[in-house]
Structure formats: structure tokens, C-alpha cells
Amino acid sequence: MLVLARKIGEAIAIQDDIKIKVLEIKGGQVKLGIEAPKHLAVHREEIYQQILEENRKAAMEAPQDIGSLPQGLKIFSGEKE
């Protein structure tokens, strides 16, 4: 792990397209500003863990109505009923 010290207004660059800037230090909190391309997801760690858990749960659930799936495939593949 790389550990860096920054003051308010100073930033850290990650490659060419990600910038993390210290905006405010108040009490026991540090407020950060993050500039990153829109295609990169940026989440707080606890939110990211919730997303992963929800994805795991969804992957384990069985499909609710798989009986109508073959008919839908025929229609979209151009086959006539």
C-alpha cells in the first residue's frame, strides 16, 4: 500500500485520468474530491460491499418464469409460431 500525506487543496494523480483532491479536513473526517472518467464506478467502500453482496444474492436466485423463455426466443430469432 502506498501511503501519501496531502494538505487541503493538494491532489494525487492516478495515471492520466484520475485525480483525488483533499477538499476539507474537519474533526476526524477528510473530504475528498474525485475526478474520474464516467465509465469508472467510484463508491464508498461500505456501499461497494453492499453492491457486491446484492449481486451475489441475485446470482444465486433461480429465474421466476423460465417456462416462457423458449417462446420468446423463437419470436426474436425470426421463427414463426
N, C-alpha and C positions, 0 to 999 in steps of 0.2 A: 504494500500500500504506500502510495506517495502521500506525504503529509506536507502541506504548504501553509504558511502564515500569510494572511492578507489583512489589509486595513480597509475601512469604509471607502468605497469608490474604486478600489483595486479589483482586478479581474484575473481569471485563469482562462487560458485558451486550451481547448482540446481539439487537435487537428485544425483544419481551416474553417470549420463551420459551427463550432460550439463554443460559447463564451459564458462563463459563470462569474457574476459580479456581486461583491458584498455591498448590499444597499444600506443595511442598518444593523447595529448591534445594540440590543436593549435587554437588560437583565440577563437571563440565561438563554436568550434566543438570538439567532443570527438570521436576518432576512436576506435571501439570495435572489438575484435576478438571473434567469437562464435564457439565453438566446440559442435556439437550435432549429434546424430545418423542420418543417411541419410534418414530414414523414417519420420523424423520430418521436416516439412517445416518451414523455417526461412525467414521472409520477413521484409522489412521496413514497417512501419505502412501504409504509403500512397500507397504503392504497394499492400499490403494486402487488403485495402479498394477497390482498383480498381478491384482486382480479385473477391471479393465478389459481387460487382456491376455487373460485366460481367456475373457471374454465375446466378444472379437474372434475368438479361435480357434473358439469354439463356433458363432459366426455363420457362419463360413466352411466348416464341416463339412457334408457332404451328409447327408441323412437316411439311416439304415441300412436301414429296411424300409418303403419308401413304397408297395410293392405292396399291402399290406393296408389302406391308408388308405381307399380308396373303400368297401370293405365296412363298415368301422367307421362311416363317415359315414351309410350307409344305415340301419344299426341305430339310431343315435342320432337320426336325423331322423324315425323312425317308419315308414319304409318296410319292407315285409316282404321277406324273401329269396326 
